[in-house]
Amino acid sequence: MENKNKSVEEGGMPFTVKNYVMMLVGVLVIVLGFILMSGGGEHTVTEFDETIFSFRRITLAPIVVVAGFVIVGVSIMKRFKRSDKE
């Protein structure tokens, strides 16, 4: 238990470069999910556009967003071993 907290107590960073890369990937996946959700605006007030109920917006985009949050959560909780180069 001492070895895991040793680098934090010595003033080292709590995350490694791999953690930050995983966090960045997770954030990019979340942004991709929100991009997939966007669009489908109506052109006129009197017409109803059925494209807002497409598979991409109702099913795929929320799954992608949740996957991005899982990636970010794992990147925060996972402890990678530090190499001598870092």
Residue, then its C-alpha position, 0 to 999 in steps of 0.5 A: m500500500e505504501n508504494k501506491n501512495k509514495s509518488v503522490e506523497e513525494g509530490g508526483m502526479p496522481f495520474t500517468v500520461k496513459n490516464y490523461v490519454m484515456m481521459l482525452v479519448g473518453v471526452l472525444v467519444i462523448v463529443l462524438g455522441f453529442i454530435l450524433m444527437s444533433g440536427g434534425g431541426e424542422h424547416t418550417v413551423t407547420e411541418f413535422d420532421e420524422t428524422i428526429f426519431s432516427f436510430r442514430r439519434i435515439t439509440l446510437a448516440p446515447i450509447v456512444v455518450v455512455a461509453g465515453f463516460v465509462i472510458v473517462g471513469v475507467s481512466i480515473m480509477k485505473r492505476f497504470k504503472r509508472s515508467d522511469k521515463e515519466 
